[in-house]
C-alpha cells in the first residue's frame, strides 16, 4: 500500500476524533440528535483548523444509512464512500477554480434533482469567498429556499469577503485557532500510535510553530520525523524548525538582570554566528518576560508547572517588576522597528542596549535595591543620568517601625515591606485600624475592595510577619467612614504639591516669561521629578 501522509491518515472521521472546536461541535451534535437542521452552514477560520473536515463529517451524519445522528456508524457504504471522497451525493466544489457564473448556475440547476443514493444532496463549497459577484447572485435564491433534499456546507478563510446577503442565509460557525496544549497532546498521541519516540517538549515546539493549525502541525511533524530519523530530540526539532534555542533567552535575561552588557553583546554575536532569526529571538524574549510578569504580579500563578518554570521563578525573584514591564515595552517597540534597522542583528543589539540604558539605578542588584553608600550613589547618578525609582528609594531610606504600629507610622511600615505589584497596591490603599495582641486590622475603601482577595491578603500578612519577625494575623475590613489618609493618598498628595510647586516655579521664571512675551509661547506640560 502506498504511503499516506499524516494529515490524511489522521483526519478525523467523526466528531469524537475532532481536536478542539467544542463550541461548534456542541451546536452540531444537538442539532443532529434533535433533527433540527438548518439548510446552510458556513464554517470560517484560518487554515488547518478543521472547516472542511467538519463539513465532511456533517455530510456523513446526514446520509448515514443508520439514520441522521451525531454518531455515524462508519461501517455502511455511505460512510466509507464519504471517507474515501467518492460519495456521489456529496458534491465538493472548489470555488477558486469554479468561480464562473455559468458553472454556478449549472450546480443550482442540478440541485433540483433528487439525490442518487443518499438522504440529502450535500454541496460542500470550499473557499466560497472566491466566487465572483455574479456567481453569488446565482447562488442566492437556491441558498435561501433550497429543495428539502439539499444542504449547503460553505467553508472560507475570508468571511469578510462574503456578501452580507450570503451571511444572513447561513448558520455561521467561527472555528478558532487550536491551543498549543491541545495540538501537542494530539501529536503525542499520534507519535505513540506510530511507534515513534520523542523527547519531552519536542511536540510543543512543533505546536508553537503550527500557529494554531492542526494540519500545519501534522505537516511539520512529518518533516521533523524525517529530519530526526524517527527519534525526536529537542535540539534536532529546533534545528529543523529554525526556532531560537532558549539558552540564548536565559543568558540574555540573566545578563540584563545583572547589568552585564559585555555578556549580552557576546551572546548576540554567538546568535548571529548560528544564523538565528532575530525577530523570533525577540518574540521568545517577550514571551518569557510575559511569564515573568505573571509570576511577579499574580501570587500563586501555576508557572512552576509550565516548561522552564524553575528558571521563570528564579528570574522573577531576581528582576524588579518595574524593569520587567520596561523591558517588555522596549522589546515590543524593538520588534516593530526591526525591519527598519540596517540589519536584524544591529536592530536586536539596539533593543538590548535600550533595555540596559533605561534601567533604573540599582536594577540588577537584587529586586531593585540600591547601594547605601551615598558617594557611590551620587557617582552613579552623575555617570548615567538615570534616577532611582521612588519605590527603591523608599525601601532604602526606611527604618523598621516599632511594634505595635500606629496609624501615623503605618506609611513607614508599608514602605519597608518590600511589596510589589497588586500586593503593594493593597497595603498602600489601607489604613491601620488596630495593631495589638498578634492582630493587624486594616480598613480599605470600598473603591478598592477588589484588591482584598485572599491571595494578596496572605502575601501582605507574610511580609508583615517577616518585617517585625513576629507571628501575626492580618484582617482586612471595608471602611465605613473616612479613616484618614492611606500611604497611597499621602504619596499622591506630596506628588501633587510638588507638581504645583514646579508649575509655579516655571510660571514665575523670568526666562519663561520672556519667551512667552517674545514668541507668544505657552507652557504645554510641566512634569516634576523627585531628585531626593
N, C-alpha and C positions, 0 to 999 in steps of 0.2 A: 504493500500500500504506500502511495506517495506521501511525503511529509506534509503535515498540515500545521500552519503557523499557530502560535499560541492564541492570538487574538480570535481566531476562528474556532480552534479546538475548545477553548474555554468560554465561548459565547453562551450566555445563559439561555436555557430553553423553557424556563417557567419563572414566575415571579419570586419564588423562594430562592433561586440562584442569583437574583439581582444583587449587586453591591450598591448600597446606599439608596437614595431617592425614595425613602419611606413615605414622604408626604404625597408622592404621586401614586405609589403602589396602594396606599390605603384607599384612595378615591376609586381607583380602577377595580380593586378587589370587591369593594362594597357594591359598586355599580353592576359588576358581573354576577355576583351572588344574588342580588335582588332583581336582576334582569331589568334594570332601569338604565338603558344605554342611549347615549347621545349618538347622533348620526355623523358627527365630525369632531375629530380630536386633533389638536395642534400641540406638538412636542417641540419645545425650544430649549436651547442650551448650547454651550461650547462643544467643540469636537470631542468625541470619545466618551461621552457621559451616559450613553445608553438610549438615545432617541429612537434610532431605527430598531434596536433590539427590543425595546418596549413595544413598539408598533407591531413587530412580528409576533411577539408573544400574545398580544391582544388579538391579532388576527387568528392565531391558533385557538385561543379561548372561545372566540366567536364561532368557529367552524368545527370544533372537536366533535367527533361522532358520538361521544358520550353525553353531549349536551353543553349548552352555554354555562360555563363555570370559570372561576378564577384558578382552578386546578385542572388543566387539561390532562388527559390520560397519558399522552406522549407515546402511545403504542399503536393507535389506529393509523390508517393510511394517510388521513388528512394531516395529523400531527407530524408524521415522518416527512411528508412532502413539504410541509411548511419549513421544517428544519433544514431540508435539503435544498430549498429555494426553487421548487418546481411545482408548487400547488397552483392549479390553473385559475382558481378564483381569487388568488392574491396577486393583484397587478401592481408591480413595483415600477414607479416612474421616476427617472432622474430628470428633474426639472431643468438642470443645466444643459442637458443635451436635447431636450424635447420642449423647448420654450416657445415654439411657433404656435400661433393661434389655430391653425388648421389641425395640428396634432391634438390640441386640447379639445377641439370640437369633436374629433373622432372618438376620443376617450369618453366624452359625455354622451355621445350617441350610443356607444356600446353599453353604457351604464343602464340603459333601458331594458336590456335583455336579462333574463333570469340567470343566476349562477349555474355553471355547468355541473358542479358536484356538491359544493358546499352549501351552507345555510345562508351565507352572505357573500356578496361580491365585494371584496375589500380593495380599495385603491390606496396604496401607500406612495405618497409623493414626497420624495426626498429633496431637500434644498429648494423648497417651494418658492422661496423669495426670488429665485432666478427666472420665474415666469415673466413674460412680457406683460405690459398693461392690458393688451387685447386678450391674452390668454387668461388673465384673471377675470376679465369681463365674461369670457365664455364659460368660466367655471362657476360664476356666482349663483346663477339660477338653480343649477343642479345641486350646488353646495347648500343652498338654503332649503330646498324642498326635494331631497333625493327620493328615489323609489324606496319602498320599505326594505328591499333586499340589498341596499348599498350602504357601505360605511366608508368614510373618508378618514385616513390617517395621514396627517401632514407633519413634516419634520423640517426644521430650519435652524440655522445658527444666527440668522439675522431677522428676528421678528419685527424690528422697526421698519424694515423694508416692505412689509406686507401692507396692502391697503386695509384701512380700518373696516371696510365692508367685509373683508375676509375674516379678520379677527373677531368681529361681532357674531359671526356664524359658527364659531368653533368653541369647544371647551379647550382652554389653553392651560398647558402644564409646563412650568419652567423647571427644567432639570438643573440641579446645582452642581458645581464642581465637587468632586468627591474629596472628603477629608483625607489627609495623609495617612492617618492610622488605619482607616478602612482599606485604602489601597494596599498598604503594607501587609495587612492581615490576609488579604486575598492573594497577594504574591507569595507569602509564606505558605499558604495552603497549596498553591499550585506547585511550588518547588518540592514540597513534601510528597505530593502525589506523583510528580515526575521523577522522584528519587534523586534530587539534586541537593547537595549540601550547600549551606550558606552561613557566613559569619554573621553574628548578631549585629543588626543595624544596617546591613547591606541593602536589604529591600527598602528600608526607609529612605536611603539616598535615591534609589530609583523612583520612589513615590514622590519625593520632593521635586525631582526633575520632570515628572509627568505633569505637574501643574494641574492637578485635579482631574485628569483624563485617564480613565481605566484602559482605554485602547492604547494610548501612548505609553502607559506603564508596561503593558504586555509587550509592545514592540521593543521598548528599551530593555526589558528583561531578556528578550530573545537575543539582543545584541550582547548584553552582559554575559549571558550563558556561553555564547560563542567565544567571547573575548577571554573569559576566565576558564575556559575548557572544563565547564561543569562543576567548578568549585568556587563559589562566590566569596572572595575576600574583599574587605572594605577598601584596601589600597588599590586593588585592581578595578573595582567599581568606580572609585574616584578617578582613576586614570582614564577609564573608558568614557565616563560622562564629562570629564573635564571640570569637575567640581573642585572647590577650594579645600585643601587639607585644613581641618580645624585646628591643627597645631599652630598654623600661622595666626589664626584669630586669637588663641590663648596667649601666644607670645606678645602680640601687639597690645592686647588689653592689659596684660601684666606690666608691660613697659610703660603704657600710659598711666597706670595706677601709681607707678613709682617715679614717673617723670624721666625715664631713661630714653632720651632722644636718640642716642647712638644705637641702642638695641633696635629701635623702631626702624631706622634707616637701613641697618644691616639686614633686618628681616625683609624689608621691601625689596632690597637688592636680590635676596635669595628667591623671593616670589617671582621677580622678573626673570631670573635665570630659569625658573621652572615654567615660564610662559603662562603664568596664572592670569585668568580673566579678572581684571581689577574691578570691573563692575560687579561680578559675582562675589569678589572678596569684600567689597563694601556692603553688599546685601547680607552676606553672612555676618559681618561685624555688627550691622544694625539688628539682625535677628538675635544675636547674643546679648546686645545691650538691652533689647526689649525684655528678654527673660530676666536679666539682672534687675531691671527696674521693677518688674513684677515681684521679684523676691524681696526687694527692699521696701516697697510701699504696702504690699498686702501680706500681713503676717500669716504664716501657715499655708501659703500657696504651695501646691504639690510640685515644687521644682525638682526636689531630690529624686523623684521617681522618673523624671524625664531623662533623655540622653544627656550625658555630661552634667548631671545635676550637681555633683560634688564640686566641680570646677565653678559652676554658676554661683553656688552658695559662697565659695571662698572669695570670688571676685566681688560679690555683693557686700561682704564684710569689709573688704579692703578699700573699696571705692566709695567716695562720698556721693549720696543720691543726687545732689545738685550737679556734680560732674557728669554723672551718667546721663542726666537729661540734656546737658550741654553737648556731650559727645554725640548723642543721638541726633540732635538738631543739626549739628555740623556735618554729620555723616549723610543726612538726608540732602542737605544743600550740596555737599560734595558729589553725591551720586547724580544729582540733577545737572551739575555743571561739568561732569566728567567728559562729556562729548565735546565741550568747548576747550578743553585743555590741549596743549601742544601734542601730548601723547598720554595714554592712560596711566602710565607709571608716574609721570610728574603730577597729574591730577590727583592720584591717590596720595602721593607724598605731601602735596599741599594740604589735603584734607587732614592727614595725620599731624602735620605741623600746626595747623589751626587748633586742633584739639590740645596740643601742648601749649601753644602761645596764649590761649584764652582760659587756661586753668587758673582758678583762684590760688593765691599764695597759700602754701601749706597742703594743697591737694597732693596725695601720694604719700603723706606721712602718717597715714592711719586715720581714716574716716574724717579727713579734713582738718585735723587738729594741728595748729601751727606751733612753731617752737616758742618757748617762753623768753628766750634771750632777746631783749629789746634791741640791742645793736644789730644782731643778725637779722631781725625782722625789718629794721629800718633799712639795712643794706639791701635786703632782698627787694623791698619796695622800690628803692632807687634804681636797681638793675632792671626790674621787669616792668615797672609802672602799672602793675595789676594789683588790685585791692583784695584783701582777705574778705571772705563772705561774712556778713553780720552774724550768722549762726556760729561760725568758727570763732569769731572774736568773743561772743557771749560765753562760749564754753571755756575759753582760755582765761577770761578775766573773772570768772565766777569762783567764789569760795563756797565751801559747804555751809549751808544754812543750818542753824541749830534745830534740834528736835525737842519738843514739838514745834512745828512751824506755825506762823500766824498769817492772816490774810496779807499783811504788809510784806512778809518775806516770801510768800508763795511765788511771785515772779522770779526771784533769785533761785528758788528750787527748780522751777521749770527750765530755766536757762542752764542749770547744771546737770539735768538728767541725761543729756546727750541723745534725746529722741529725734527721730527723723520721720518724714512723710506724714501720714494721717495720724499716727500716734502723737506727734509733736503738735499737730493742729488741735487734737482733742485736749491735751493738757493745757495748751495756750489759751483755749477758749473756756476754761473752767475757773471758778473762784473757789477758794478754800472756805468750807463751812465749819469743819471740825477736824481736829488732829490730836487724838489722845487715846490712850489705852489700846494701842495697836491698830486703831481705825483711822483711816484718812477718808473724810467725806467731802466730795466735791459737788458743786452745783454748776449745771450747764444750761445755757439759754435754750429755749425750745427751738430757736432758729438753727441750732447746731446739733439737734438731737440725733441726726443720722450718724454722727461721729461716735456716739456712745455704744458701739457694738461690743460684744463680749470679747472678741479677739483683741481689739485695741485697748479695752479696759485692762485685760490681763498683761499686755505689754507695758502699759504705764505702771501697773502695780509692781511688776518685776523691776522696773527701773527705780521706783521709789524704795523698794527693799534693798537694792544694791547701793543706792545713794546714801541712805542712812545706816546701812548694814544692820537692818532690823527685819523681823518677820512682821509684815504689815498686811492689812486688808484694805482694799480700796472699794468705796461705794460711790457711784455717780448718780445724782438725782437731778431732775428737771427743776430749774429755778422758777419760783412762783412770783418773784418780785425782783427789783434791781438790787443785786447782791454786791454791787461795787464793780470796779474795773478788773477785767481779766488781764493776764500778761499780754495777750494779743492786742487788746484795746489800748493798753498803756503804750506799747511799742508803736501802734498806729498814731496815737496822739503825739508822741515825740517826733515821729516822722513828719506828720502834718505841720507841726510847729517849725521844724527845720525847713520844710518846703516853703512855708510862708515867709520865714526869715530870709531865705535865699532870694525869693521873689522881690521882697522889699529892697534887699541889697542891690539887686540888678536894676530895679526901677530908679534907685537913688544914685546910681553910679554916674559920674559926670561924663564919662566916655560914651555910655549908652545914651544918655540924654543928647549928647552932641550928634550921635548917629541918627537919632530919631528926628532931630530938628533939621539936619542937613539933607537926609535922604528920604524923609517921611517914612522911616522904618518902624517896625513894631516887633516886639518880642513874641515869638510863636509859642515857645515852651521853655519852662525852667525846670531843670532836674537837679535835685540836691542829693549829694552822695556823702555818706558818712566816712570821714577820714580819721576818726578816732582810733 
